[in-house]
C-alpha cells in the first residue's frame, strides 16, 4: 500500500513538472535555470531565402485526404479579416476569428463590443464562439507573446485542447483564421495532418503603412526601441520573443523599425510558403477575386457555395500607399540590407548570432 502511495506521489510530481514545462512561462523558467540564450536557427529551407522579396510563390506539397479543418495563417493588416469573412459566408463552414486573440471571443465579460472600422461589413467577431465559455479552461493569454516559435516536436497541452474544442464544436468544416501562428506552422502541420493550411500575404510596404495609425506622422528612421509609441500590432514584443531564434531581431541592436518589420515579414512569408498548402497574395485577391475565390474553394474541397454572395464581400482597394510614405530607394535600401543579413544567418548562424 505504501508502494502504491509512493508511486502515486511520483506520478503527481511528474505530472506537475510536465505541466510546468508546457505552461506559458515554463519554458522560460527552464531556459533561465539552464542558462539558455540563443537557441540556434530553426530548420528552414534556405532556398526560399534566395527568392524575390515579393512575388515568389511555392507549395508545401499536395494536400492529403479530405480536410478535417482549414487553418488560415497571415500577418496583421494583410486582409485576413476579409478572408475569414469569406469563409464565414460559406454555409458548409464554421469560421472562427483569431482564436488566439487577447479579447477572448468566448468570454462576453472580456471581449467588449468594439469592431475595427476598417473591417467593412463586419458587425462582430465572436458569433461562432457563443456557448464556448468552457474554452477559458484552456486559453492562455501568453500565447500572444510567448513561444511564438514552435516546431514539430513542441508540446502545449492547453493549446492542443483549445484547438480540439473549436474543431469538435464546429458545424461543418471548421475554419480557424490565425494572425499568431506564423512560426507555429510546423506544430500545426504535425498535430493536424489532415488540415488544409492557407497562407495569405501582402506587399510588405503597404502592410507596413497599414499598420501605422498615421503613416505621414511617423518618422521613417525610428529605431525599434523608439517605435513603441507607434506599435499597434505587437512588433516590439514579437521581436523581443523571437530574438532567441533570430538574434538580428534583438531590439538592443537598434535597427530601424522598418527593418525589424521586414525581417518578421520575410520570415513569416517563408514559413507560410514552406508549410502551407496554398499561398495567396492579397493583391491577387483584389485584382481577380472570382478566379482566386474559385481556386481557394476548390483547394479546400467545399462542395458548393454562393459565388455572388462571396464576391460581394470583396471591395477592391488601391495598392501603392507606401509611395506616399517613402520613395522606392528608401525601401530598397533597407530591404536589401535585411536580405543580406538573412542569407548570412543561415550560412553562418553563429557569426550572425554573436554580431552586435
N, C-alpha and C positions, 0 to 999 in steps of 0.2 A: 504493500500500500504506500509505504514511504517512497519506493522507487517510482510509482506512478505519479506521486505528488511532485517529485523532483523533475520527472520528465515533463509534466505539465508546466512547471515553472520555467524550465529551459525553453519550452516551446513559446511561452508567453514572452520571455526575454527576446528570443529570436524574432518573433513577430513584431515586437516593439522596435527593435533595431532596424528591421527591414523597412518598416513604415517610415522611420526617421530618414533612412537613406533615400526613400522615394518621395518624401514630403517636399513642400515648396522650398524650404531652406536647408533640407538635409544634406543635399549635395554640397552646398556652400560650407556647412559645418565640417563635413568630412574633408573638403578641399583645404580648409584652413588648418585642420589638425594634421594633415599630411603634407602641408607646405606646397600645395598645388598652385602653380602660377599659370603660365601659358600652356594650353592643352595640346598644342600642335595642330596642324591643318587637318580638317576633316577630309575623308576620302572624297575625291571630286574629279570629274572628267576634265583634265587640263585642256583638252582640245577646244572646249567651249570658251575658254578664256581668249582664244585667238579669234573668236568670231567678231563680226562687226558690232560696235557698241549698241546699234539699234537695227532691228530688221531681221536678225538671224532667227530661223525657225527650225526646231528639231522635235523629235519624238522620243519617248521613253519606251519604245517597243509597242507591239499591238496590244489592245485591250484583252482581258481574259474573258471568262464566261459572262453571262448576263449580269449586269451590275447589281450589287446589293445596296449601293449608295453612290451618290455623286458628291465629291468634295471640290469646292472652288477655292483656289489659293490666289491671292492678289495682295499687292501693297495698298496702303491707304491712298485715296484720291486717284484711283485707276479706272473708275466706272464699275467697281464691284457691286455697288448697291443696285445699279441698273441690271447687271447680270443676275443677281439674286431675284430682283423683281420679275424678270422674265420667267424664271422657273417658278416663282410664286403664282404666276398666272397660267401654269400648266396643270390641268386638273389631276393628272396622274402623279403629281409630286407634292411633297410637303417640304417647303423651303425655309430653313432656319437661318436667320440673320445673325452673323457674327457671334457664334456660340461662346467665344472666349471674352466677349466684351465686358468691361468692368461694370456696366449698368445692370448686369444680371437680369436679363429679359424675363426670366421665370418668376421674378420677385416684384410684385406691384409696389411694395413699400420702398424699393430702391431705384427702379428703372426710370421713374418720372414719366412725363408726357411729352418731352421735347423731341422734335423732329427737325433735322437739318433742312433748312430752306433750299439748299442746292439739290436736294433729293426730290426732284419733280415727281408729283403724283403719289408720293408715299405719305400715308396717313399714320402709320405706326410700324414698329419693327418687331413687335412681340406677340402678335396674334397666335402664331404657331406654338408659342410657349405656354399658353394658357393651360392650367391644370397640371403643369410640370413643376410645381413647387418643390417636389422631392429632389430635384437636381441640386438644391442647396447643400445636400449632404456630401456631394462630391466636388462642387465648384470651389476653385482656389483662385483668389484674385491675383496671386503672384504669377499665375500663368501669363499675365500681360507683360511681365518684365523679367522673369527668371526662367532659366532653362529654355531659352528661345531656340537653341540648337539641340536636337535630339536625333540620334542615329537609329539604325535598325534594332540595336540591342538595348536601347534606353528603356527604362521602365517607369511608369507612373500609373499606379493602380486607380487613382481617382480620375485622371484624365480618360483612361480606358473605360471606366464605368460610366462617366459622364457622357461620352460619345455613344456608348452602347445604349443608354436610356433613350437618347434622341433618336437613334436608329429604330429601336424597338417600338417607340410610341408614334412613329410617323405613319400617316396614311399614304399608301402607295410608295413611290420611290423617295427616300429621304435625300434632301439636298442640303449640305452644310456649307455656307459661304464664310470662309475664314480670311481675316487680314493679319493673322498672327501665327501662321504655320509655315511660313516661307522655308525656314531651316529645320522644321519638324517633318517635312515631307518623307524622309527616309523612314521615320517611325510610323507615319500613316500608311505608307505602302506595305510595310512589314506586318502591321496589325490588321489591315483591311485590304487584303489582296484582291478581293473581287470588286472593290470600289473603282469608279472612274475618277481620275483627277484632272480637273480643268484649270489651266493656268492663264490668268488674264494679266496683261502688262500694258504699259503706256509709255510714250516718249518721255524719257526722264526729265527733259527740260520743262515740258508742260506740266508734268506731275509735280515737279519742284514748285513751280509758280502756283499751282492749285493748292499746295499745302500751306502757303503763306496767306495770312489774313489780308495783308495789303502789300503785294509784291513791290509796288512803286515806293513804299516807305521802308522797305527792308534793305539795309546796306548790303551790297553784293559781297564784300570781302570779310564779313563777320567770321571769326573763328568759331569752332564748335562750342567752346566754353562761353563765348559771348552770345550764342544763339538761343540760350534757354528762354528768354522772354518772348521769343518768336516761335517757339517749338510747340506746334499744335498737334503733331502726330508722332510724338514719342521718339524722335530721332536721337536725342541725347541719352535717354535710358537704354535704348537698344544698343547704341554704341558702347555704353559702359558695360553692358552684359556680354555682348558678343566679342569684346576685345580679347577674351580668354581663348578664343579660337582664331580670331582675325586681329592681331595686335595693331595693325595700321588704323583700326577704328578707335584706338585709345584716345579719349579727349585730351589727355595730357600732352599729346603730340602737337596740339594747337593747329590742326588742319583747318582750312577754310570749310565752313559748314557745308557748302555745296559738294565738296569733295567727299565728305563723310556720307552725305546723302547718296552720291553717285556710287560709292563703294557698296552700300547696302542695296541700292537698286540693282547693280550689276550682279552681285552675289545672289540676290533673290531671283533675278531673271534666269541665271544659270541653273540654280536649283530647280526652278519651275520647269525649264526645258528638259532637264535631266530626269526628273521624277514624275512628271505629269504625262498623261496620255494625249493631251491636246493643248497647244499654246495658242492663245488668241490675242491679237493686238487690238486695243481699244479703238484705234484709228480705223482698222479694217471693219469693225462692227459699225462705226459711224458711216463709213463710205459705202458699204454694201450690206446693209442689215439683213436683207432677205437671204442672201447666199450664206452669210455667216451663221444666222439662226438655224437655217436648214442643216448645215454641216454639223452644228453643235447638237441638235436634237437627234440627228442620225447616229452620231457617235455614242450618245448615252442610251440609245435604243428605246426612246419614248415612242410608243406605237402610234399615237395620234395627238394632235394639238391644233389649236386655232391660230393659224399663221397670222391672220389680220389682227387678231387680238394682241399677239406678242409684238408685232411690228409697230402697232400704235403706241407702245410704251417707249419707243426709241425716238428721241428728239435730237437730231444731228446738232453737234456743236462744233464751232470752228477750232482748228488747232493752230499752233504757232503763237500762242500767247507769250511764250518766252522771248520773242523778238522785241517785246516792249520792256523786258527786264534787263537784258544784256545782249550784245551782239554775238554773232556766231563764234568769233575769235575768242571771246572770253570763255564760253562754254567749252570750246575745243581744247583750249589750253589746260583747263582743269581735268577734263575727261581723259586727255592723253596721259597726263601725269598719273591718274588713277589706274589706267590700263597698264602702264609700265610697272607700277607697284604690285598689281595683281599677278602679272606674269612672273615677276621676280619672286613673289611669295611662294608660288607653287614650284618654282625651280630651286629656290634656296630658302626654304621657310625659316630656318633658324637664324639666318642673317637678317631677314626682314623683322623677325620677332625681336631681335636684340637691338635693332636700329631705333634710336630715339631722336 
